[in-house]
Amino acid sequence: MNNKKIVMSVTASTVIASAFFAADAEAASYQVKSGDSLWLIAQKHNTSVSQLKSWNSLTSDIIFPNQVLETDKQQTTKSTTQSNNQTTNNTTYTVKRGDTLSAIASNYKVSLSDLMKWNKLDSTLIFPGNEFIVSKSAGPGSSSSGSSSNTDSNDQQVGSSSVYTVKSGDTLSAIASRKSVSVANLKKWNNLSSDLILIGQKLNIGGTAGSDSSSSSDSTSEKPSADVDYNVSKLINVAKSVNGTVYAWGGTTPNGFDCSGFIFYTYKQAGKDIKRLSSTGYYDRSHYVNKPQVGDLVFFENTYKAGISHMGIYLGNNEFIHSSSSGVQITSLSNSYWKKHFDGFKRFY
């Protein structure tokens, strides 16, 4: 297990790069299937193993199912160059197979909320061929990144205080630092009993919090959602019944799970018509919820690789169950490591 973790860590950037820059044309890219080897792929695409390794910056012959490999460098380079041409004064990017919004945002050093706002998106679901604005030129009245103001696009002025809407990647300490206030005051103004905050949650910045301000007490629900197509009680029972199962890369059975294999097994047992996907695959097939309920998904980013990289099932009471490198376990969302990498709560479409 430890050796697999090391291999995953060493090759993570390679996997991301090959997936992110894969070309639209079928002839220029190939998605790795179970049982594939570099030699077989090279034979299929009339090229050599050394060329494949060079085009995809691979340092070994190790590849993984669902990894996207460049198989024709000339076509891919042309496609990538075209996708980064600027339209008027804005930089645009054309979505490739394997892309996620969070990975694109990370690559272009912009926030997920800005990316969704610029492209008028109400969901994180994207498809190959979509063209998105990934950089906005500063126009008249635009905010400069070097501004010293404590307000930003997520602020709304209310009387003598302002209301800030939490976005992906935010933490209480980061917001407090940006607004030049203390974490203790943020928690007091918003009646927070923990450091857990949720995407879309509104926080009062100042001492005039209204009676309708969001707080941790009403931002979650212990009751299962009624608008799902699976048995939530069975989902939780199945998940807890395999608590303690060992970690296994690619595992989808009680003999061993990886994080997304655990999701596949438990939801399928609960009656969900679901395919075996990666964490990012499930991320793209779900929508954010501001008030998570028992049975919802919990996503984390930037763990062993950039972007969405881990997930679990929300149990209520600020806990989630997941398959980590230590096996299936129940963990508090207040845990310092997972709190740092928390992305948000989502629910399957």
Buried (B, 14 or more C-beta within 10 A) or exposed (E): EEEBEEBBEEBBEBBBBBBBBBBBEEEBBBBBEEEBEBEEBBEEBEBEBEBBBEBBEBEEEBBBEBBBBBBBBEBBBBBBEEBBEEEEEEBBBBBBBBBBBBBBBBBBEBBBBBBBBBBEBEEBBBEEEBEBBBBBEEEEEEEEEEEEEEBBEBBEEBEEBBBBBBBBBBBBEEBBEBBEBEBEBBBEBBBBEEBBBBBBBBBBBBEEBEEEBBBBEEBBBEEBBEEBEBBBEBBBEBBBEBEEBBBBBBBBEBEBBBBBBBBBBBBBBBBBEBEBBBBBBBBBBBEBBBBBBBBBBBBBBBBEBBBBBBBBBBBBEBBBBBBBBEBBBBBBBEBEEBBEBBBBBBBBE
